[in-house]
Amino acid sequence: MLVLSRQKDQTIMIGDNIEITVVDIRGDKVRLGITAPPKIPVHRKEVYESIKQENQAAAGVKLEDITDLPPDIPPASKNDKKDKK
């Protein structure tokens, strides 16, 4: 782990396109401003972990496990993805 000291309004660069700026320091809290390209998601770690858990849980669901679909929704077929392109 790299540990850096920064003061208010100072910035850290990650690569060429991610900037982390110390916006405010109050007591034991530091506010950071993060500038990153839209294609790079930025989350607090607890939110990231929650998203990761939800994605893993969703990936484990099998079509036959879903029994409470409304009757007007047809079952998915392997050709559905090809038809939508």
DSSP file (Angstrom, degrees, kcal/mol; ACC not computed):
  #  RESIDUE AA STRUCTURE BP1 BP2  ACC     N-H-->O    O-->H-N    N-H-->O    O-->H-N    TCO  KAPPA ALPHA  PHI   PSI    X-CA   Y-CA   Z-CA
    1    1 A M              0   0    0      0, 0.0     2,-0.5     0, 0.0     0, 0.0   0.000 360.0 360.0 360.0 131.4    0.0    0.0    0.0
    2    2 A L        -     0   0    0      2,-0.0     2,-0.5     0, 0.0     0, 0.0  -0.795 360.0-160.8 -88.9 128.9    1.3    3.4   -0.9
    3    3 A V        +     0   0    0     -2,-0.5     2,-0.3     2,-0.0     0, 0.0  -0.959  12.2 179.9-115.7 123.4    0.7    6.0    1.8
    4    4 A L        -     0   0    0     -2,-0.5     2,-0.5     2,-0.0     8,-0.0  -0.911  22.6-136.7-121.9 148.0    0.8    9.7    0.8
    5    5 A S        +     0   0    0     -2,-0.3     2,-0.3     2,-0.0    -2,-0.0  -0.896  30.1 171.5-101.0 133.4    0.3   12.9    2.8
    6    6 A R        -     0   0    0     -2,-0.5     2,-0.2     4,-0.1     3,-0.1  -0.973  19.9-145.5-138.0 151.8   -1.8   15.6    1.2
    7    7 A Q    >   -     0   0    0     -2,-0.3     3,-2.1     1,-0.2    15,-0.3  -0.661  49.0 -60.3-109.4 170.8   -3.2   18.8    2.4
    8    8 A K  T 3  S+     0   0    0      1,-0.3    15,-0.2    -2,-0.2    -1,-0.2  -0.208 124.2  15.2 -52.8 138.2   -6.5   20.5    1.5
    9    9 A D  T 3  S+     0   0    0     13,-3.4     2,-0.3     1,-0.3    -1,-0.3   0.486  96.6 125.0  72.3   7.2   -6.7   21.3   -2.3
   10   10 A Q    <   -     0   0    0     -3,-2.1    12,-2.5    12,-0.2     2,-0.3  -0.704  48.1-145.3 -94.5 153.2   -3.8   19.0   -3.1
   11   11 A T  E     -A   21   0A   0     -2,-0.3     2,-0.4    10,-0.2    10,-0.2  -0.862  11.8-153.7-124.0 149.6   -4.3   16.2   -5.7
   12   12 A I  E     -A   20   0A   0      8,-2.8     8,-2.8    -2,-0.3     2,-0.4  -0.968  18.2-145.6-116.0 136.5   -3.1   12.6   -6.3
   13   13 A M  E     -A   19   0A   0     -2,-0.4     2,-0.5     6,-0.2     6,-0.2  -0.872   8.7-165.5-103.8 136.2   -3.0   11.3   -9.8
   14   14 A I  E >>  -A   18   0A   0      4,-3.0     4,-1.1    -2,-0.4     3,-0.6  -0.970  69.1 -39.9-116.9 111.7   -3.8    7.6  -10.7
   15   15 A G  T 34 S-     0   0    0     -2,-0.5     3,-0.0     1,-0.2     0, 0.0  -0.366 102.2 -53.0  65.2-151.8   -2.6    7.0  -14.2
   16   16 A D  T 34 S+     0   0    0      1,-0.1    -1,-0.2    -3,-0.1     3,-0.0   0.582 133.2  36.4 -95.4 -12.0   -3.3    9.7  -16.7
   17   17 A N  T <4 S+     0   0    0     -3,-0.6     2,-0.5     1,-0.1    -2,-0.1   0.275  92.2  82.1-134.3  14.8   -7.0   10.2  -16.1
   18   18 A I  E  <  -A   14   0A   0     -4,-1.1    -4,-3.0    18,-0.2     2,-0.4  -0.977  50.1-176.3-124.1 122.3   -8.0    9.7  -12.4
   19   19 A E  E     -AB  13  35A   0     16,-2.5    16,-2.7    -2,-0.5     2,-0.5  -0.948   9.2-167.4-116.3 134.5   -7.6   12.6  -10.0
   20   20 A I  E     -AB  12  34A   0     -8,-2.8    -8,-2.8    -2,-0.4     2,-0.4  -0.981  13.6-172.3-120.7 118.0   -8.2   12.4   -6.3
   21   21 A T  E     -AB  11  33A   0     12,-3.1    12,-3.1    -2,-0.5     2,-0.8  -0.907  27.4-126.3-115.0 135.6   -8.3   15.8   -4.6
   22   22 A V  E     + B   0  32A   0    -12,-2.5   -13,-3.4    -2,-0.4    10,-0.2  -0.715  33.0 175.3 -77.1 112.3   -8.5   16.5   -0.8
   23   23 A V  E     -     0   0A   0      8,-2.8     2,-0.3    -2,-0.8     9,-0.2   0.857  59.1  -6.1 -89.1 -40.2  -11.6   18.8   -0.7
   24   24 A D  E     - B   0  31A   0      7,-1.4     7,-3.2   -16,-0.1     2,-0.4  -0.994  49.9-155.8-157.3 150.2  -11.9   19.3    3.0
   25   25 A I  E     + B   0  30A   0     -2,-0.3     2,-0.4     5,-0.2     5,-0.2  -0.980  18.3 169.0-132.1 119.8  -10.5   18.1    6.3
   26   26 A R  E >   - B   0  29A   0      3,-2.7     3,-2.1    -2,-0.4     2,-0.2  -0.924  62.7 -56.8-133.8 108.4  -12.7   18.3    9.5
   27   27 A G  T 3  S-     0   0    0     -2,-0.4     0, 0.0     1,-0.3     0, 0.0  -0.420 122.3 -13.6  61.6-122.7  -11.4   16.5   12.6
   28   28 A D  T 3  S+     0   0    0     -2,-0.2     2,-0.4    -3,-0.1    -1,-0.3   0.215 120.1  91.6 -97.8  15.6  -11.0   12.9   11.7
   29   29 A K  E <   -B   26   0A   0     -3,-2.1    -3,-2.7     2,-0.0     2,-0.4  -0.921  53.2-167.0-114.9 137.7  -12.9   13.1    8.4
   30   30 A V  E     -B   25   0A   0     -2,-0.4     2,-0.5    -5,-0.2    -5,-0.2  -0.980  10.5-149.1-119.7 130.5  -11.4   13.8    5.0
   31   31 A R  E     -B   24   0A   0     -7,-3.2    -8,-2.8    -2,-0.4    -7,-1.4  -0.884  17.2-164.1-100.5 128.4  -13.6   14.7    2.0
   32   32 A L  E     -B   22   0A   0     -2,-0.5     2,-0.5   -10,-0.2   -10,-0.2  -0.887  12.1-151.1-113.6 141.1  -12.2   13.6   -1.3
   33   33 A G  E     -B   21   0A   0    -12,-3.1   -12,-3.1    -2,-0.4     2,-0.5  -0.946  16.2-161.7-106.9 131.8  -13.2   14.7   -4.8
   34   34 A I  E     -B   20   0A   0     -2,-0.5     2,-0.6   -14,-0.2   -14,-0.2  -0.961   9.3-170.2-120.9 124.9  -12.6   12.1   -7.5
   35   35 A T  E     +B   19   0A   0    -16,-2.7   -16,-2.5    -2,-0.5    -2,-0.0  -0.964  25.1 149.1-112.8 118.6  -12.5   12.9  -11.2
   36   36 A A        -     0   0    0     -2,-0.6   -18,-0.2   -18,-0.2     6,-0.1  -0.971  52.1 -85.4-144.6 156.3  -12.5    9.8  -13.4
   37   37 A P    >   -     0   0    0      0, 0.0     3,-2.1     0, 0.0   -20,-0.0  -0.297  43.8-113.5 -60.0 149.3  -13.7    8.9  -16.9
   38   38 A P  T 3  S+     0   0    0      0, 0.0     0, 0.0     0, 0.0     0, 0.0   0.778 114.2  63.5 -57.5 -27.4  -17.4    7.9  -17.0
   39   39 A K  T 3  S+     0   0    0      1,-0.1     0, 0.0     2,-0.1     0, 0.0   0.607  89.7  77.2 -75.6  -9.1  -16.5    4.3  -18.0
   40   40 A I  S <  S-     0   0    0     -3,-2.1     2,-0.1     2,-0.0    -1,-0.1  -0.885  80.5-140.9-103.5 110.8  -14.7    3.8  -14.6
   41   41 A P        -     0   0    0      0, 0.0     2,-0.5     0, 0.0    -2,-0.1  -0.449  13.3-161.6 -70.5 141.4  -17.1    3.2  -11.8
   42   42 A V        +     0   0    0     -2,-0.1     2,-0.3    -6,-0.1    -8,-0.0  -0.986  20.9 157.3-126.2 120.3  -16.3    4.9   -8.5
   43   43 A H        -     0   0    0     -2,-0.5     2,-0.1     2,-0.0     3,-0.0  -0.955  47.4-100.3-137.3 154.4  -18.0    3.6   -5.3
   44   44 A R     >  -     0   0    0     -2,-0.3     4,-2.5     1,-0.1     3,-0.5  -0.479  47.0-111.3 -63.7 151.0  -17.3    3.6   -1.6
   45   45 A K  H  > S+     0   0    0      1,-0.2     4,-2.8     2,-0.2     5,-0.2   0.879 116.8  53.5 -59.8 -40.0  -15.9    0.2   -0.6
   46   46 A E  H  > S+     0   0    0      1,-0.2     4,-1.6     2,-0.2    -1,-0.2   0.861 111.4  46.4 -65.2 -33.4  -19.0   -0.9    1.3
   47   47 A V  H  > S+     0   0    0     -3,-0.5     4,-2.5     2,-0.2    -2,-0.2   0.909 111.9  51.5 -71.1 -42.7  -21.2   -0.1   -1.8
   48   48 A Y  H  X S+     0   0    0     -4,-2.5     4,-2.5     1,-0.2    -2,-0.2   0.919 110.0  49.0 -58.7 -45.8  -18.8   -1.9   -4.1
   49   49 A E  H  X S+     0   0    0     -4,-2.8     4,-2.3     1,-0.2    -1,-0.2   0.886 110.9  50.6 -63.0 -39.1  -18.9   -5.0   -1.8
   50   50 A S  H  X S+     0   0    0     -4,-1.6     4,-2.4    -5,-0.2    -2,-0.2   0.919 111.1  47.7 -64.7 -44.2  -22.7   -4.9   -1.8
   51   51 A I  H  X S+     0   0    0     -4,-2.5     4,-2.5     1,-0.2    -2,-0.2   0.920 111.6  51.6 -61.8 -43.8  -22.9   -4.7   -5.6
   52   52 A K  H  X S+     0   0    0     -4,-2.5     4,-2.2     1,-0.2    -2,-0.2   0.908 110.4  47.8 -60.6 -44.2  -20.3   -7.5   -5.9
   53   53 A Q  H  X S+     0   0    0     -4,-2.3     4,-2.4     2,-0.2    -1,-0.2   0.912 111.9  49.7 -64.1 -43.1  -22.4   -9.8   -3.6
   54   54 A E  H  X S+     0   0    0     -4,-2.4     4,-2.5     1,-0.2    -2,-0.2   0.901 111.0  49.5 -63.3 -41.2  -25.6   -9.0   -5.4
   55   55 A N  H  X S+     0   0    0     -4,-2.5     4,-2.1     2,-0.2    -1,-0.2   0.904 111.3  49.1 -64.7 -40.9  -24.0   -9.8   -8.8
   56   56 A Q  H  X S+     0   0    0     -4,-2.2     4,-0.9     2,-0.2    -2,-0.2   0.903 112.5  48.0 -65.1 -40.4  -22.6  -13.1   -7.5
   57   57 A A  H >< S+     0   0    0     -4,-2.4     3,-0.6     1,-0.2     4,-0.3   0.911 112.4  48.8 -65.8 -41.7  -26.0  -14.0   -6.1
   58   58 A A  H >< S+     0   0    0     -4,-2.5     3,-1.2     1,-0.2    -2,-0.2   0.856 106.0  57.4 -67.0 -34.5  -27.8  -13.1   -9.4
   59   59 A A  H 3< S+     0   0    0     -4,-2.1    -1,-0.2     1,-0.2    -2,-0.2   0.753 102.7  56.2 -67.5 -22.9  -25.2  -15.1  -11.4
   60   60 A G  T << S+     0   0    0     -4,-0.9     2,-0.4    -3,-0.6    -1,-0.2   0.517  82.0 105.9 -87.6  -4.8  -26.2  -18.2   -9.4
   61   61 A V    <   -     0   0    0     -3,-1.2     2,-0.3    -4,-0.3     3,-0.0  -0.611  57.7-153.9 -79.0 130.2  -29.9  -18.0  -10.2
   62   62 A K    >>  -     0   0    0     -2,-0.4     3,-1.6     1,-0.1     4,-0.6  -0.764  24.3-118.8-101.5 150.5  -31.0  -20.6  -12.7
   63   63 A L  G >4 S+     0   0    0     -2,-0.3     3,-1.3     1,-0.3    -1,-0.1   0.870 115.2  56.5 -55.9 -38.7  -34.0  -20.1  -14.9
   64   64 A E  G 34 S+     0   0    0      1,-0.3    -1,-0.3     3,-0.0    -3,-0.0   0.695  98.0  63.6 -69.5 -16.2  -35.7  -23.2  -13.4
   65   65 A D  G <4 S+     0   0    0     -3,-1.6     2,-0.9     1,-0.1    -1,-0.3   0.688  85.0  83.4 -76.8 -18.2  -35.4  -21.5  -10.0
   66   66 A I    <<  +     0   0    0     -3,-1.3     3,-0.2    -4,-0.6    -1,-0.1  -0.763  47.4 150.3 -91.3 105.4  -37.6  -18.7  -11.0
   67   67 A T        +     0   0    0     -2,-0.9    -1,-0.2     1,-0.1    -2,-0.0   0.566  56.0  67.7-111.7 -12.8  -41.2  -19.9  -10.5
   68   68 A D        +     0   0    0      2,-0.0    -1,-0.1     3,-0.0    -2,-0.0  -0.013  63.7 135.3-104.7  32.5  -43.1  -16.8   -9.7
   69   69 A L        -     0   0    0     -3,-0.2    -3,-0.0     1,-0.1     0, 0.0  -0.531  65.7-100.4 -74.0 144.2  -43.0  -15.1  -13.1
   70   70 A P    >   -     0   0    0      0, 0.0     3,-1.7     0, 0.0    -1,-0.1  -0.329  32.3-116.8 -59.7 148.8  -46.2  -13.6  -14.4
   71   71 A P  T 3  S+     0   0    0      0, 0.0    -2,-0.1     0, 0.0    -3,-0.0   0.719 109.7  64.8 -64.6 -20.9  -47.9  -15.8  -17.0
   72   72 A D  T 3  S+     0   0    0      2,-0.1    -3,-0.0     1,-0.0     0, 0.0   0.497  81.7  89.6 -83.3  -1.4  -47.6  -13.2  -19.7
   73   73 A I  S <  S-     0   0    0     -3,-1.7     3,-0.1     3,-0.0    -4,-0.1  -0.854  75.9-140.2 -95.8 115.8  -43.8  -13.4  -19.7
   74   74 A P        -     0   0    0      0, 0.0     3,-0.1     0, 0.0    -2,-0.1  -0.358  28.0 -94.8 -72.1 154.5  -42.6  -16.0  -22.1
   75   75 A P        -     0   0    0      0, 0.0     2,-0.1     0, 0.0   -12,-0.0  -0.369  45.8-103.6 -66.0 148.4  -39.6  -18.2  -21.1
   76   76 A A        -     0   0    0     -3,-0.1     2,-0.3     2,-0.0    -3,-0.0  -0.435  35.7-157.9 -72.3 144.8  -36.2  -17.1  -22.3
   77   77 A S    >   -     0   0    0     -2,-0.1     3,-1.4    -3,-0.1     4,-0.4  -0.831  29.4-113.5-118.9 163.0  -34.7  -18.9  -25.3
   78   78 A K  T 3  S+     0   0    0     -2,-0.3     3,-0.4     1,-0.3     4,-0.4   0.739 115.0  58.2 -65.7 -22.3  -31.1  -19.2  -26.3
   79   79 A N  T 3> S+     0   0    0      1,-0.2     4,-2.1     2,-0.1    -1,-0.3   0.531  79.5  89.4 -86.8  -6.1  -31.9  -17.2  -29.5
   80   80 A D  H <> S+     0   0    0     -3,-1.4     4,-1.2     1,-0.2    -1,-0.2   0.897  86.7  50.3 -58.6 -42.4  -33.2  -14.1  -27.7
   81   81 A K  H  4 S+     0   0    0     -3,-0.4     4,-0.4    -4,-0.4     3,-0.3   0.886 110.6  49.5 -65.0 -38.5  -29.8  -12.5  -27.5
   82   82 A K  H >4 S+     0   0    0     -4,-0.4     3,-0.9     1,-0.2    -1,-0.2   0.876 107.6  54.7 -67.7 -37.2  -29.2  -13.0  -31.2
   83   83 A D  H 3< S+     0   0    0     -4,-2.1    -1,-0.2     1,-0.2    -2,-0.2   0.783 102.7  56.8 -67.4 -27.5  -32.6  -11.5  -32.1
   84   84 A K  T 3<        0   0    0     -4,-1.2    -1,-0.2    -3,-0.3    -2,-0.2   0.572 360.0 360.0 -84.6  -8.8  -32.0   -8.3  -30.2
   85   85 A K    <         0   0    0     -3,-0.9    -1,-0.2    -4,-0.4    -2,-0.1   0.486 360.0 360.0 -77.1 360.0  -28.8   -7.4  -32.1
